[in-house]
Amino acid sequence: MNIISPINVAPRACVEIAKNFAMRVPVIRRLRTKNGRTSGPPVKENLQRYVYDLIDKIQRHTGGVEGKSVLEIGPGDHLAAGLAMIALGAKQYSVLDRFPGDYDSELSRAWYRLLRDNWKYSSWPCDLNVDDWLSSGNINIYKTGVEDFRPSQKFDIVCSYAVGEHVSDISSFASLNKNCISEAGVGLHCIDFGGHQWDRYGDPFLFLKFPDVVWNLMGSARGEPNRVRFAPYLRYFKDAGLQVEATEIRNFCFNRDDRWVADKMDESFLIKEATVLLKHNR
């Protein structure tokens, strides 16, 4: 079997470079981020992927959100996961995003109504109105990146879903967790170490084979995967002084005839996705 190489997708790479340069233009960036970018349409089939996957992980690994303060990093187009946390009894929900979506748009409201109408946990709180929940005093929105965030409080849960792989400064991401997690709190991050859109070309490692200069030209302004592998990522958290546990690990499916992979193969390199739990060292 022939392995796809970057040269075979050169036309697509040229398109991605053009998109990346366009995103450097402030007007284009504002227009792009105003529209939906990170989730599918608000239909029932998408609730599990864009809302319940994160909530289920939090329920399994942290004991739930009831009575807790939560900071979600990079929620994307809408705050349906945050609404779910409020419905489950979180005392406070905060969100951090360098390029926040329009969380009160009609599209976002469609997600909130969809969540209420397809709620899978305990009964929906009768006093929680999906049309004005953002105006309650327990919602905070921080429009900044992880490098510039200066927390004024600690949080019981700091979480993200498919965001960690887009962070360019992982040291700052690790420090943010160190500074934001309360003494008895937990960080929970589901990190996808795959190639995202480049996974569609039959070679799951294609995105790692581009030279750095080409990869940066295609995605430096668009949040493409940072290509940092599993083991180095964990070291950033440990170096920040955090206790680290990885769970729900899933590996790549790949062609074992690929010599490029065989030369680099180790257990850490083959990990495509993992849920990382963080606590303070005691």
RABEL-V893072 format. One record per run of one state. SS is the DSSP state (@ for helix, = for strand, . for the rest). FROM is the first residue (numbers start at 1). LEN is the number of residues. If there is no record, write none. Layout:
BEGIN
SS	FROM	LEN
SS	FROM	LEN
END
This chain:
BEGIN
.	1	5
@	6	17
.	23	3
@	26	9
.	35	9
@	44	19
.	63	6
=	69	5
.	74	6
@	80	8
.	88	4
=	92	5
.	97	9
@	106	12
.	118	15
@	133	3
.	136	3
=	139	4
.	143	12
=	155	7
.	162	2
@	164	3
.	167	3
@	170	11
=	181	12
.	193	3
@	196	6
.	202	4
@	206	4
.	210	2
@	212	8
.	220	10
@	230	10
.	240	2
=	242	10
.	252	7
@	259	6
.	265	6
=	271	10
.	281	2
END
